[in-house]
């Protein structure tokens, strides 16, 4: 996808030099171009260190804006307005003279930039899209009409987004750390404060409430009884990390998806960045769309519904995290068993039950299965840019289960965190597939 613009420049150079050439509409309707546009926002999210749940919000509103423009020109699909009960019907949008594929890209960029920072983060990319439109001989009048459509729909989506309680949670109270047995406390090396303890107060897209898909309850914290369910689960974490094989390490590294890992070398601490879990799944949507040769409309729709699943899954999971406030394995092992023990990957700064990656991956997998089937195998190349080799994936559901198990291999979650998260995420994903009718 990175070579897309260069390829387009070469392919259409003859058009740009011919005064009488007509507009080549195939340029903007190329689904690979939409995949690249999503990747551009993914890079902005990465560079600005957005926590995963906030990243899911960025993707959701941007992809919905793109989808709502796309349906104006593709009668196979229908608006999400009113299907999402608090999403009002859009006003009449005048599409006269517009290229709705171009407008779809612009709407994604407009909303994607507005819900992230810094201001102008997508400006250079939008300028590249404008240049590509010129190379394809799009007239200034069509550009103007397309931008007007994008601005109209994008403005509606942004006004709707501002009512989801996000701004109110920016000034909400911080998590109260209580050093009680079984309760989460900050972990090394950052000892960071709890991330987004009020995220369950964000308005969901499809769920009726944050607590609609409450997972199975975590076992009772019991460190003194070696026969207890909890103690056995804790020791499984320690023993697993202490005896990891190369394949398990690769799985842990591949699905780590820590957007801001703090590295310690002697007295020096420095951070490294990667995609967060929702960013990883956004990449997988693009890989699946390309593998199946999905057309523009199907590609946009798959991104939109997957991002909705990720958004609601984080709200659901965070509802449980700050209900149970369950302690991380690292904390208990260091206190009661081995003060020098470390997990294989870095423990993130929020409670343990349930696993966020397990929950959101399962929800995304159900949605993507509905779009691309349960038989699609593919090479997940998402982490190549971080020096981590690709993995062969048999199905989306297999990917979700592997993402869940990666947390046990990484030493940051108990098995029950992963299994309960996968179960709850699966139920949520199926619910979204049943509730949203994107195809007519």
C-alpha positions as CSV (number, residue, x, y, z in Angstrom):
1,X,0.0,0.0,0.0
2,X,2.9,2.4,0.6
3,X,3.7,2.2,-3.1
4,X,0.2,3.1,-4.1
5,X,0.7,6.8,-4.8
6,X,3.9,6.1,-6.8
7,X,2.2,3.5,-8.8
8,X,-0.7,5.9,-9.5
9,X,1.7,8.6,-10.6
10,X,3.3,6.3,-13.1
11,X,0.0,4.9,-14.3
12,X,-1.6,8.2,-14.9
13,X,1.3,10.4,-16.0
14,X,0.1,10.2,-19.5
15,X,-3.3,11.4,-18.5
16,X,-2.0,14.5,-16.8
17,X,-0.1,15.5,-19.9
18,X,-3.2,15.2,-22.2
19,X,-5.4,18.2,-22.1
20,X,-8.5,16.4,-23.4
21,X,-8.3,13.2,-21.3
22,X,-11.4,12.5,-19.3
23,X,-11.5,11.8,-15.6
24,X,-10.5,8.3,-14.7
25,X,-12.9,7.4,-11.8
26,X,-11.2,4.0,-11.1
27,X,-8.4,5.8,-9.2
28,X,-10.5,6.9,-6.2
29,X,-12.7,3.7,-6.1
30,X,-9.6,1.5,-5.6
31,X,-10.2,-0.3,-2.3
32,X,-6.4,-0.3,-1.6
33,X,-6.5,3.5,-1.5
34,X,-9.1,3.3,1.3
35,X,-6.9,0.8,3.2
36,X,-3.9,3.1,2.9
37,X,-6.1,6.0,4.2
38,X,-7.0,4.0,7.3
39,X,-3.3,3.1,7.7
40,X,-2.5,6.8,7.6
41,X,-4.8,7.4,10.6
42,X,-3.3,4.4,12.3
43,X,0.1,6.0,12.0
44,X,-1.2,9.2,13.5
45,X,-2.7,7.3,16.5
46,X,0.6,5.5,17.0
47,X,2.8,8.6,16.9
48,X,0.6,10.4,19.4
49,X,0.5,7.6,22.0
50,X,-3.3,7.2,22.2
51,X,-4.3,4.5,24.7
52,X,-6.1,1.6,22.9
53,X,-9.6,2.5,24.0
54,X,-9.2,6.1,22.8
55,X,-7.8,4.7,19.6
56,X,-10.9,2.7,19.1
57,X,-13.0,5.9,19.3
58,X,-10.8,7.5,16.7
59,X,-11.3,4.6,14.3
60,X,-15.0,4.3,14.9
61,X,-16.1,7.8,14.1
62,X,-13.8,8.2,11.2
63,X,-14.9,4.9,9.6
64,X,-18.6,5.7,10.2
65,X,-18.1,9.0,8.5
66,X,-16.6,7.2,5.5
67,X,-19.4,4.7,5.5
68,X,-22.1,7.3,5.5
69,X,-20.7,9.0,2.5
70,X,-20.1,5.6,0.7
71,X,-23.8,4.6,1.1
72,X,-24.9,7.8,-0.7
73,X,-23.5,6.2,-3.9
74,X,-23.7,2.5,-3.4
75,X,-27.3,1.2,-3.1
76,X,-26.2,-2.2,-1.8
77,X,-25.7,-0.6,1.6
78,X,-27.9,1.5,4.0
79,X,-27.1,4.1,6.6
80,X,-26.3,3.3,10.2
81,X,-28.4,6.3,11.3
82,X,-31.3,5.2,13.5
83,X,-29.8,1.6,13.4
84,X,-27.5,3.0,16.1
85,X,-30.4,4.4,18.2
86,X,-28.8,7.6,19.2
87,X,-27.4,8.4,15.8
88,X,-29.9,10.7,14.1
89,X,-30.8,10.5,10.5
90,X,-28.6,12.7,8.3
91,X,-30.1,15.7,6.5
92,X,-30.4,15.6,2.8
93,X,-26.9,15.7,1.3
94,X,-26.5,17.2,-2.2
95,X,-24.2,14.9,-4.1
96,X,-24.5,16.6,-7.5
97,X,-21.3,16.6,-9.4
98,X,-19.3,14.8,-6.6
99,X,-17.2,11.8,-6.8
100,X,-18.4,9.9,-3.8
101,X,-15.4,7.6,-3.5
102,X,-13.2,10.7,-3.2
103,X,-15.7,12.2,-0.8
104,X,-15.5,9.0,1.3
105,X,-11.8,9.3,1.7
106,X,-12.0,13.0,2.6
107,X,-14.8,12.4,5.2
108,X,-12.6,9.7,6.8
109,X,-9.7,12.2,6.9
110,X,-11.8,15.1,8.2
111,X,-13.2,13.2,11.1
112,X,-10.1,11.2,11.8
113,X,-8.1,14.4,12.1
114,X,-10.8,16.1,14.3
115,X,-10.8,13.3,16.9
116,X,-7.1,13.1,17.1
117,X,-4.3,15.6,17.5
118,X,-2.3,17.6,16.7
119,X,-4.4,19.8,14.4
120,X,-3.5,19.2,10.8
121,X,-2.3,15.6,11.4
122,X,-3.9,14.4,8.2
123,X,-3.3,17.6,6.2
124,X,-0.3,16.3,4.2
125,X,-2.1,13.1,3.3
126,X,-5.2,15.0,2.2
127,X,-3.0,17.1,-0.1
128,X,-1.7,13.8,-1.6
129,X,-5.2,12.7,-2.3
130,X,-5.9,16.0,-4.0
131,X,-2.8,15.5,-6.1
132,X,-3.9,12.0,-7.0
133,X,-7.3,13.4,-8.0
134,X,-5.6,15.9,-10.3
135,X,-3.4,13.2,-11.9
136,X,-6.6,11.3,-12.7
137,X,-8.0,14.5,-14.3
138,X,-10.7,15.2,-11.7
139,X,-12.1,18.7,-12.4
140,X,-11.9,21.5,-9.9
141,X,-15.7,21.5,-9.9
142,X,-15.9,17.8,-9.0
143,X,-13.3,18.3,-6.3
144,X,-15.3,21.1,-4.7
145,X,-18.5,19.1,-4.9
146,X,-16.8,16.1,-3.3
147,X,-15.3,18.2,-0.5
148,X,-18.7,19.7,0.2
149,X,-20.2,16.2,0.6
150,X,-17.4,15.2,2.9
151,X,-17.7,18.3,5.0
152,X,-21.4,17.9,5.3
153,X,-21.4,14.3,6.4
154,X,-18.2,14.7,8.5
155,X,-19.8,17.7,10.3
156,X,-22.8,15.6,11.2
157,X,-20.7,12.8,12.6
158,X,-18.5,15.2,14.6
159,X,-21.6,16.8,16.2
160,X,-22.9,13.4,17.1
161,X,-19.5,12.3,18.5
162,X,-19.4,15.2,21.0
163,X,-22.4,13.8,22.8
164,X,-20.7,10.5,23.8
165,X,-19.4,11.8,27.2
166,X,-15.8,11.6,26.1
167,X,-15.1,15.3,27.0
168,X,-16.7,14.9,30.4
169,X,-14.5,11.9,31.3
170,X,-11.4,14.0,30.6
171,X,-11.9,15.8,33.9
172,X,-13.3,12.9,35.9
173,X,-11.7,11.8,39.1
174,X,-8.6,9.6,39.1
175,X,-8.6,6.0,40.2
176,X,-8.2,5.6,44.0
177,X,-5.3,3.1,44.6
178,X,-6.0,1.0,47.6
179,X,-3.3,-1.5,48.7
180,X,-5.7,-4.3,49.6
181,X,-5.3,-8.0,48.9
182,X,-6.6,-8.9,45.5
183,X,-7.0,-5.3,44.3
184,X,-5.1,-3.8,41.4
185,X,-2.1,-1.5,42.1
186,X,0.3,0.1,39.7
187,X,3.1,-2.2,38.3
188,X,6.7,-1.7,37.3
189,X,8.6,-0.2,35.5
190,X,6.3,2.8,35.0
191,X,4.0,2.4,38.0
192,X,1.6,4.4,35.9
193,X,-1.8,5.5,37.2
194,X,-4.9,3.5,36.1
195,X,-5.8,4.2,32.5
196,X,-9.3,5.5,31.7
197,X,-11.1,4.3,34.8
198,X,-14.3,6.1,33.6
199,X,-14.3,4.6,30.1
200,X,-17.4,2.6,30.9
201,X,-19.2,5.9,31.0
202,X,-18.7,6.5,27.3
203,X,-21.9,6.1,25.2
204,X,-21.8,2.7,23.4
205,X,-22.7,2.4,19.7
206,X,-24.8,-0.8,19.7
207,X,-24.9,-2.1,23.2
208,X,-27.8,-0.9,25.4
209,X,-25.4,-0.3,28.3
210,X,-21.8,-0.9,29.3
211,X,-22.9,-3.8,31.5
212,X,-24.9,-5.6,28.9
213,X,-22.3,-8.3,28.4
214,X,-20.9,-8.8,31.9
215,X,-18.4,-11.7,31.8
216,X,-18.0,-14.7,34.1
217,X,-16.8,-13.6,37.5
218,X,-13.2,-14.0,38.3
219,X,-12.4,-16.6,41.0
220,X,-12.0,-15.5,44.6
221,X,-8.5,-14.1,45.4
222,X,-7.0,-16.8,47.6
223,X,-3.2,-16.8,47.8
224,X,-2.9,-19.0,50.9
225,X,-4.8,-22.1,49.8
226,X,-2.6,-23.8,47.2
227,X,-5.6,-25.9,46.0
228,X,-7.7,-22.8,45.3
229,X,-8.7,-22.0,41.7
230,X,-6.9,-18.6,42.0
231,X,-3.6,-20.0,43.3
232,X,-3.4,-22.6,40.6
233,X,-4.2,-19.9,37.9
234,X,-1.4,-17.7,39.4
235,X,1.1,-20.5,39.4
236,X,0.2,-21.3,35.8
237,X,1.2,-17.8,34.8
238,X,4.6,-18.1,36.6
239,X,5.4,-21.6,35.3
240,X,4.4,-20.7,31.8
241,X,6.6,-17.6,31.6
242,X,9.5,-19.5,33.3
243,X,9.4,-22.2,30.6
244,X,8.4,-20.4,27.4
245,X,9.4,-21.9,24.1
246,X,10.3,-20.0,21.0
247,X,6.8,-20.3,19.5
248,X,5.1,-19.0,22.6
249,X,7.5,-16.1,22.8
250,X,6.7,-15.2,19.1
251,X,3.0,-15.3,19.9
252,X,3.5,-13.0,22.9
253,X,5.6,-10.6,21.0
254,X,3.4,-10.6,17.9
255,X,0.2,-9.8,19.9
256,X,1.9,-7.6,22.5
257,X,0.6,-4.4,20.7
258,X,1.8,-2.2,23.6
259,X,1.4,1.4,22.2
260,X,3.9,2.8,24.7
261,X,6.4,0.4,26.2
262,X,8.8,1.7,28.8
263,X,12.2,0.1,28.4
264,X,14.8,0.1,31.2
265,X,18.5,-0.1,30.5
266,X,20.5,0.5,33.7
267,X,19.5,4.0,34.9
268,X,18.1,5.0,31.5
269,X,14.4,4.6,30.6
270,X,13.1,5.1,27.1
271,X,9.8,4.4,25.4
272,X,9.1,2.5,22.1
273,X,5.9,2.7,20.2
274,X,3.8,0.1,18.4
275,X,0.2,-0.2,17.2
276,X,-2.3,-0.8,20.0
277,X,-4.7,-3.8,19.8
278,X,-7.4,-2.0,17.8
279,X,-4.8,-0.7,15.4
280,X,-3.6,-4.2,14.9
281,X,-7.2,-5.3,14.0
282,X,-7.6,-2.3,11.7
283,X,-4.6,-3.6,9.8
284,X,-6.1,-7.1,9.7
285,X,-9.3,-5.7,8.1
286,X,-7.1,-4.3,5.3
287,X,-5.2,-7.6,4.8
288,X,-8.5,-9.5,4.6
289,X,-10.1,-7.0,2.2
290,X,-7.1,-7.3,-0.1
291,X,-6.9,-11.1,0.2
292,X,-10.6,-11.4,-0.8
293,X,-10.4,-8.7,-3.5
294,X,-13.2,-6.9,-1.7
295,X,-14.6,-3.9,-3.6
296,X,-14.6,-0.3,-2.3
297,X,-18.0,-0.4,-0.6
298,X,-17.4,-3.8,1.1
299,X,-14.0,-2.6,2.3
300,X,-15.4,0.5,3.8
301,X,-18.3,-1.3,5.4
302,X,-16.1,-4.0,6.9
303,X,-13.8,-1.4,8.5
304,X,-16.8,0.5,9.9
305,X,-18.5,-2.5,11.5
306,X,-15.2,-3.8,12.9
307,X,-14.4,-0.5,14.4
308,X,-17.8,-0.3,16.0
309,X,-17.2,-3.7,17.6
310,X,-13.8,-2.6,18.9
311,X,-15.3,0.5,20.3
312,X,-18.2,-1.2,22.2
313,X,-15.9,-4.1,23.3
314,X,-13.6,-1.6,25.1
315,X,-16.5,-0.1,26.9
316,X,-17.8,-3.5,27.9
317,X,-14.3,-4.7,29.1
318,X,-13.5,-1.5,30.9
319,X,-16.8,-1.8,32.7
320,X,-15.6,-5.1,34.1
321,X,-12.1,-4.0,34.8
322,X,-13.1,-1.3,37.1
323,X,-15.9,-3.3,38.6
324,X,-13.6,-6.1,39.7
325,X,-10.4,-4.1,40.1
326,X,-8.6,-7.4,40.0
327,X,-4.9,-7.6,40.8
328,X,-2.3,-8.4,38.1
329,X,-0.2,-11.7,38.4
330,X,3.0,-9.7,38.5
331,X,2.0,-7.9,41.7
332,X,1.1,-11.1,43.5
333,X,4.1,-13.2,42.4
334,X,6.5,-10.4,43.4
335,X,4.8,-10.0,46.8
336,X,4.3,-13.6,47.8
337,X,6.5,-15.9,45.7
338,X,9.5,-14.2,43.9
339,X,10.3,-10.5,44.3
340,X,12.6,-10.6,41.2
341,X,10.1,-12.3,38.8
342,X,9.1,-10.4,35.7
343,X,6.5,-11.1,33.0
344,X,7.8,-11.7,29.5
345,X,6.0,-8.6,28.2
346,X,5.2,-5.4,30.1
347,X,2.1,-5.3,32.3
348,X,-0.2,-2.4,31.2
349,X,-1.5,0.1,33.8
350,X,-5.1,-1.1,34.5
351,X,-6.8,-4.0,36.3
352,X,-6.5,-7.6,35.1
353,X,-10.0,-9.0,34.7
354,X,-10.9,-9.3,31.9
355,X,-8.2,-9.2,29.2
356,X,-8.8,-6.3,26.9
357,X,-7.1,-7.9,24.0
358,X,-9.1,-11.1,24.4
359,X,-12.3,-9.2,24.5
360,X,-11.9,-6.8,21.6
361,X,-10.2,-9.5,19.4
362,X,-13.1,-11.8,19.9
363,X,-15.7,-9.1,19.0
364,X,-13.7,-8.0,16.0
365,X,-13.3,-11.6,14.8
366,X,-17.1,-12.2,14.8
367,X,-17.7,-9.1,12.7
368,X,-14.9,-9.9,10.3
369,X,-16.1,-13.5,9.9
370,X,-19.5,-12.2,8.9
371,X,-17.8,-10.2,6.1
372,X,-15.0,-12.4,4.9
373,X,-16.1,-16.0,6.0
374,X,-14.8,-18.4,8.6
375,X,-12.5,-20.1,6.2
376,X,-10.2,-17.2,5.2
377,X,-6.5,-18.0,6.0
378,X,-4.0,-15.2,5.6
379,X,-0.5,-14.0,6.6
380,X,-0.8,-11.3,9.3
381,X,2.0,-8.9,8.3
382,X,0.9,-6.2,10.7
383,X,4.0,-6.2,12.8
384,X,6.7,-6.4,10.1
385,X,7.4,-2.7,10.5
386,X,8.4,-3.3,14.1
387,X,10.8,-6.1,13.2
388,X,8.4,-8.9,14.2
389,X,7.8,-11.6,11.6
390,X,4.4,-12.3,10.2
391,X,2.2,-15.1,11.4
392,X,0.0,-17.5,9.4
393,X,-3.6,-17.2,10.6
394,X,-6.2,-19.9,9.8
395,X,-9.4,-18.0,10.7
396,X,-10.3,-14.7,12.5
397,X,-11.5,-16.7,15.5
398,X,-8.2,-18.5,15.7
399,X,-6.5,-15.1,15.6
400,X,-8.7,-13.9,18.5
401,X,-7.9,-17.0,20.6
402,X,-4.2,-16.7,19.9
403,X,-4.3,-13.0,20.9
404,X,-6.0,-14.1,24.2
405,X,-3.4,-16.8,24.9
406,X,-0.6,-14.4,24.1
407,X,-1.5,-12.6,27.4
408,X,-0.8,-15.8,29.4
409,X,2.5,-16.4,27.5
410,X,3.4,-12.7,28.2
411,X,2.7,-13.2,31.9
412,X,0.3,-10.3,32.2
413,X,-3.0,-12.1,32.5
414,X,-4.4,-15.2,34.1
415,X,-6.0,-17.9,31.9
416,X,-9.4,-16.9,33.3
417,X,-8.9,-13.3,32.2
418,X,-8.4,-14.5,28.7
419,X,-11.2,-17.1,28.5
420,X,-13.8,-14.8,30.1
421,X,-12.8,-12.0,27.9
422,X,-13.0,-14.1,24.7
423,X,-16.4,-15.4,25.7
424,X,-17.8,-11.9,26.4
425,X,-16.3,-10.5,23.3
426,X,-17.7,-13.3,21.2
427,X,-21.2,-12.6,22.5
428,X,-20.9,-8.9,21.9
429,X,-19.5,-9.5,18.3
430,X,-22.4,-11.8,17.5
431,X,-24.9,-9.2,18.9
432,X,-23.5,-6.5,16.7
433,X,-23.6,-8.7,13.6
434,X,-27.3,-9.4,14.4
435,X,-28.3,-5.8,15.2
436,X,-26.6,-3.9,12.4
437,X,-28.1,-4.3,8.9
438,X,-25.5,-2.6,6.7
439,X,-26.4,-4.5,3.5
440,X,-29.9,-4.0,2.2
